[in-house]
Amino acid sequence: MQYLLQMKNISRQFPGVKALDNVDFFVRPNEIHALIGENGAGKSTLVKIVNGIVKPDAGEIYFTDQKVNIRHPQQAQALGISTIFQDLQLIPVISVGENILLGHELKFKTGLINWKKLHSRAKDILTEMNSDIGTRQIVRKLSIAQKQLVMIARALSHKTSLIFMDEPTATLTSHEIDNLFKVIRELKKKGKTIVFISHKLDEIFEITENITVLRDGQMVGTLETQSTDKEEVIKLMVGRSLEEEFPKRFPEIGAETLVVKKLNTRSKLRDINFTIRQGEVVGLFGLVGAGRTELARAIFGIDDIESGKISLDGKPLAIKNPKDAINSGIAFATEDRKTQGLILTMSVKENMTLANMKAISRFNFISRRAEKEIVNQFIKDMNIKTPGMDQFTVKLSGGNQQKVVLARWLCSNPKALILDEPTQGIDIGAKQEIYLLINDLVKKGLAILLISSELPEILGICDRILVMFRGQITKEFSQHEATPENVMAFATGVNGLQN
């Protein structure tokens, strides 16, 4: 058997959009195969077709050399195909064991569930994965990384031979990613085949053997991982060469804008001191739990400050809530754009203007003309791909959703902007557009605090770097001083505070 999965000439059209156009996708048995492409390239549609969630308009699917017509997810599972979607489909209020064997619980002849056998079988599956997660734990109490393992265990409970993993590392720490990769390699050793979907090219080159690239609904190439490089892959993904992954900028840094002195909170932060100047990007790096998001929340008035001072353009601020922060000239784009950054059931127009209704109001009434002018200008300036301002944001790609978030805060005319994981979960082309936008904003005099868990991003676009460990800033580096090794040393406490 040369191929485990063969998808031939797959096409699918939605109203106004050709999602897939005669796509061929072949996966060999017992390999780790990357499926990549920009948002909107067709990856999700292809995965939904092989799982029976979406029906193709044309094309054929062969699994283990047999032609199959997959009409629903249960049929895909019966064949041995499972998918672990980015939004983990677990029931949070029941146990790990119940989630693993959901739908095919072990029962007595009477029809009652044999709980002892259920938990024993679930434990056996987890043990095969070298996981010590307790089968009686309630799922809502697990970390994201543990939930990922429960989803993998559920797939294995179905006698799966092919597992699709959709952005499995999007919210994991570097340590959790290492552990997940160990599990994936163990699965391969045991004869499983993995299709790995990710925007993170470093991970693609670390874990996979072959890479299939989709662009604009078409398959543009399948490459052997060890025989290619990032530049070639990026060119296939975006249709052009990205000469600089992190666009060069020649900063003109001005006066002090945002100054934080001796800031403390009850729960996490201790003696935080830093300054951001006009036209400067200051990066904030640290491992999960270091206190990065807590610092952003404290500055923005979401979390209470126990002691310390915050000033903007030399003026002391008394920030008790986000409204105070916005009125003072501070904006905060949260890392969780889908639940905290946007109201997905509202339009692009409504999301953009939420933070500054004054800009579109006349005598306490919304001026539709002013609203239209402002929103259309942001759509144009930020190259937001949308059919129009009335489009629901839930229908936009991740990169375009992030641009809407940024547009909302720019609409409030801030002097200081806090960006928490601004490129998380978006593709390489959209990332570069965000970087170019950041460069443009600081060129206009904005002061930016950029929080990121991607060290190459921090090193690539920041003028200075603050490193956090256990609620404290342990080191400040200039862009020229910072290296991956010394930044990580202070982020892990090796050269920092360890009390």
N, C-alpha and C positions, 0 to 999 in steps of 0.2 A: 504493500500500500504506500504510494508515493505521498499522497495528501490525506490528512484526516478530514479537513473541511475544504470544499471547493464551492465558491460562490461565483457563478458565471453570468456575465452580462446583466447584472442586477440594475434595474432602473426603478425609480420611485418619484412621482411628481405630487407635490402639494399645491394648493391654489396659489398661483403666481411664482412658485419656486420649484425648480428641478433639483431635488435633494440628491439624487443619485442618477448617473448617466452611464449605463453600460459598464458597471464596475466589476472587475474580476478581483477576487480576494481568495488566495490559497494559503492554507496553513498546514505545515507538515506535522506528523505525529511526534510527540515528545520534544517540542521546542518551546522557547519563550519568544513570542513574535510580537513586535510593536505595531500598533495601528495609530498613526498620528496624522495631524492636519490642524489647520486653524479652526476656530469656532465657525460653524456653518459649512465645514468642508464635507460633511455627510457621515461622520463617524457614528454618531448616535443613531441615525436612521439605519445604517448597516447593521449595527448591533441589535436594534429592535426587530429587524427583519429575521435575523438568525434565531432570535428568541421567540418568534411568533407573535410579537406585539403589534407589528406593522406588516401588512401584506405587500410584497413587491408588485409593481405594475408589469414587470417583465423579468426574465432571467430564471436560472435553475440553481438549485442547491444540492450538493452531494455530500453525504457524511459517511465515512468509512466505505467509500466507493458506491454507496447506494443513493439513488435519487430520492430526495425527501421533499415533502410539502408540509412545512411547519406552520400550523394554523393557530397555535396558542402556546403559551409558556410551558404548560404541563407536558405538551408533546416534546418540546425541546429538552426538558429535564429527563423525560423517558428515554430519549436518544443518548443522553449523556452530556448535554450542553447546559452550562450554568453561567449566570452573569452576576457579578457583584457590582451593583450600581453605586455611583458616588453618594447618593442619598440612601444610606444603608436601610434596607427594608426589613427591619426587626420590630418585634412587638416589645416595647420597653418595660411593660408591667408584668411580664412573665419571666420564667427562669431561662438561663442559658440552654439547658437541656431541652426544654420545650421548644425554643426557637430553632435549635439545630434539627430536631426531628419533626418540625411543624408540617402537618399534612400527611405524615406517614408514621404516626406514633405506634409504638409497640403495645398491643392490647391482649387482654385475656379473651377466651372464647366467648365470654359474656358481653364483650364489647367495651368493657371498662379498660382504661389505660393502665398498663403495668408500669407504674412509676419507677420501680427498682430497675427493671430492664431498660427503660428509657434512659435513665441517668447513667446506667452502666455502659450502654451503647454510645451515648454522647461523650462520656469520659474516654472511651477507647479511641474515638475519632480525634479528640483533642490531644490525647497522648501521642498518636501517630504524628501529630504536627509539633510535638515537643512543647505543648502549651499546658500550663498548670491552672488555667481558669477553672474555677469551681462550677460544676454544672447546675448547682442549685442557686447560684447568685442571680439576683434580679438584673436584667440587662441594662436598665436605666442607670445603674450604679457603675457600669463599666466605662473605661476610657474609650476614645475613638479607635485606638489601635486594637484594643481587646474586642471591640465590636466587629472590626474587620476580620479578626480570626474566627469569630463566631459565624460570620457569613461564609467564610471559606469552609468551615466545618460543616455548615448546612449543605454546601455544594457537594462535599465529599460524601455526605450521607445518602446522596442520590446516585451513587456509583458513577460520578462524573468523570469524563475523560478529557473534556475541553472546558476551560474556565476563562471567561472574559472578565477582566478587572478594569473598571472605568475610574480613572484618576484615583487609585487606591492610596496614594501618598499625599493628597492635597492638604490634609490637616494634621499630618504626623510630624513628630520631631525627627531629627536625624537618627537618634538612637532607635526610635520605633520603626523608621524606614529600614535600618540595618536588620532588625529582627524580622520584618516582613519579607525582606529579600532572602533571608535564610529559609523561611517557610516556603517561598516560591521555588527556591533551588531544591529543597527537599521534595516538593511535589513533582518536580521534573525527574528527579532520581527515581521516583516511584511510578513513572510512566505517564504522568499527566502533561497536558499541553496547555499553555497559558497564552492568552492574547492580552497584552499589557497596553493600556491606553493612558497616555500622559502627555502633558505639555513640557515636562522637565527633561530636556535633552540629556543632561548629565546622567539621569537615571536610566534613560533609554539605552545609552551606550554602556552602562554598567551591567544591566541585567538581561538584555535581549540578544538574540542571535540574528534575527532578520527584522527589517523595518519596512512596512508598507505605508506609503504616503498618499493621502487623499487631498485634492484641492478642487474647490468649487464643484463638488459632486462627482469628480472623476478620479480614477486611480492613475497617479502620475509616475509611480515607480515602486518597485520592491528591491531593497538593497540588503546585502549582507553587512551586518553591523560592523564587523572588524575590518571590512574593506572600504568603508566610507568615513566621512567626518562630518562635524556639525555644519560646516559651511555648505556642503553639498545637500544635506538634509534640509537646511533652512531654505536654500534656493528652490528646492522642490516644493516645500510647503507654501511659500509665499509668492513664488513665481519670479523672484528677483533675488539678487545677492544683498544680504545685510552686511555691508562692509564693517560696520561698527555695531556690535550687539548693544553696547552702551554708548550712545552718541556723545561725541566730545562737546565740552562746553568750556568757555573761557569766562569764569565768573567775575563780576564786578561787585565785590562785597562792600556794603555800606555800613551804616551805623547799627548799633545794637537795637534789635526789634523786640524779641521775646527773651525775658530774663527770669529765671527761676532760681530762688535762693533758699537753701535750708528747708526744703519742702519735706514734710513728714505726713504719713497717714497712719491710722491705728493698725491697719491690717498688714501692710506690705512695705511701703516706701520709707527709706531712712536717709535723711540729710542729702537730698537731691539738689545739685547745683549745676546749672549750665546756661549758656547764652546762645541765641541764634541771631545772626545779623541779617540785615536787608540783602536780598539777592543770594542767600546761602542755603544749601541743602545740608542739613545735619542728620546723619543716620543714627538710629538707635537699634543696637543689636544685643541679643541675649537669647538664651535658651528658654523654652516654655517654662513659665513659673518665675522668670527673673523679675517681672514687674513692669514690662514695657507697656502693655495695654493699660495697666493700672495707673501708670504715670500719665498717659494720654487722657484717661477718664478724669483724673484729678484736676489736670489743667483745664479741662473743658467743663468742670463743675458737675460731673455725674457722680463722682465719689467725693466724700467729705475730706477736706484737708485739716489735719490736726494742728499743724503749725507750718510757717514758711511764708514766703512772699512771691508773688508773680507780678511782673510789670510788663507793659507793652509801650514801646516808644517812649520810655522813661516815665510813664504814668503808672502808679501803683493800682492794681486791680483788686476788687473784692468780688470774686466769682463764687456765687452760691449755687448756681444752676446753669444749664446749657444756654438759656436765654441771655444771662449775664455775659457769658463768653462770646456769643454771637454779636451782641450789641457792642462789646468791647473791641471786636475785630479779630476774633479767633474762630477758626473753623476746624471741624474734626470729621474726616471721612473714615468711618469704622471699618474693621476688617471683614465683618459679616454683612456684606452689602445686601444679601437677599432677605434677611430678617430684621436687620437694624438700620441699614443704609438706604433701603428703598421700600416703597409700598408697591409691591409688584402688580397689584390689581388696579393701580392708578396709571395714568398716561405719562408719557415722557414730559409733557408740558407741566402737569401737576406736580410731578416729582422735582422738576428743576426749580420751581418757584416757591416751594414750601418754606425754605429757610429765610426768604426775604419778600414777604407779601407787600411790603412798603414800596418796593421797586415797581410793582405793577398795579398799585392802587391809587385812586384819585378820590378824595373825600370819602374814604372808607368803602369805596366800591371798586371792584376789580376792573381795570381798564383792559378789555380784550385786545385792543390795539397794541398797548404797551407790552402786554403779555406775549403776544404773537411776535413782536419785533425782537424782544429779548431772547425768547426761546429759539427762534429761527437763527438768530445770530450765533448762539452757542452751538446749535446743531451744525452750522456751517464751519465755524472756527475750530471745533473739536472733531470734525469729520465723523459725526455720529451717524452710523448706518441705520436708518429707520425710514419706513414709508412716509412718516409724518409725525408731527408733534402729538397727535392724538393716539398714537400706537401705545398699547399697554406695555410697560417695561418688562413684564414677564416674558414677552416674545422676543426680546433682544438677546443677542449673544452676550457672554460674560464681559467681554471687553467693552462693548457698547453700554452695558449696564453700568460699568465702572465709570465711563465717561459722563453718564448722566449724574452719578453721585458727585463727581468733581464739579460738574457744571452747577449743580445746586449750591455748592458752597462758594464757588466763584461768583455766583449771582449775589451773594451777601457782601461782596467787596471786602474780603478779609485782608488783614496785614500779616497774619501768621496762619499757616495751614498745617494741620497734623494729618499725615497719611499713614494709616495702619494697614499694612500688607496690601498696597494698592494694585499689585499685579498677581495676586493669588488666584489661581484657577483660570488664567487667561492665556491665550496662545502667544507664540513668539512674536508674530507680527503686531498684535494688539499691544504687547508689552512695549515694543519699541515706540509705538505711538504715544503710550503713556509717558515714557522717558522723554520724548521730544516735547510733550506738553509740560512736563515738570521743568525742563530747561527753559521753555518759553516763559513760564510763570516767574521763575527767579530772575530772569532777564528783565522782567517788568517790576522787580523790586520786592516780590513776595519772599517771606522767610518760611522755610519748610522744614518740619521735623518728620523724617521718613522712618517708619518702623518696618523692619522686614526680617524674616527668618531665613532668607536666601542670602548667604554671605557674598556670593559673586555680585549680586545686585547692590548690596551695601557698599562694596569696594568699588563698584563700577560707576556709581552716579553721585556719591556723596562727597562734599568738600571736607567734612570732618566726621568722625565716627565716635559715638559714645557707647561704651560697653557696659551692660548691666549684669549683675549677679546677686541673687538673693535680696532684691529690693534696693540695691545701691549701684551707683555708677562707679565702676572699679577702674576705668581708664578712659582717657580721651586720646584719639589718634588723629593726626592730619591725614589727608588722603595719601600723601607720599610715605608716611611712616607705617601705614597699616598693611599687614600681610595676613593671609588666612590663618597662619599658625599663631601669630601673636594676638590677633583678635579672639580666636577661639580659646587661647590660654586664659585670657581674662574672663571670658564668658563662662568657663567651666570652673573658675576659682583657682586654677593652678598657680597663677601669678597675682591673683586678686585677694579679696577679703574672704576668709574661710571661717569666720566665727559664726 
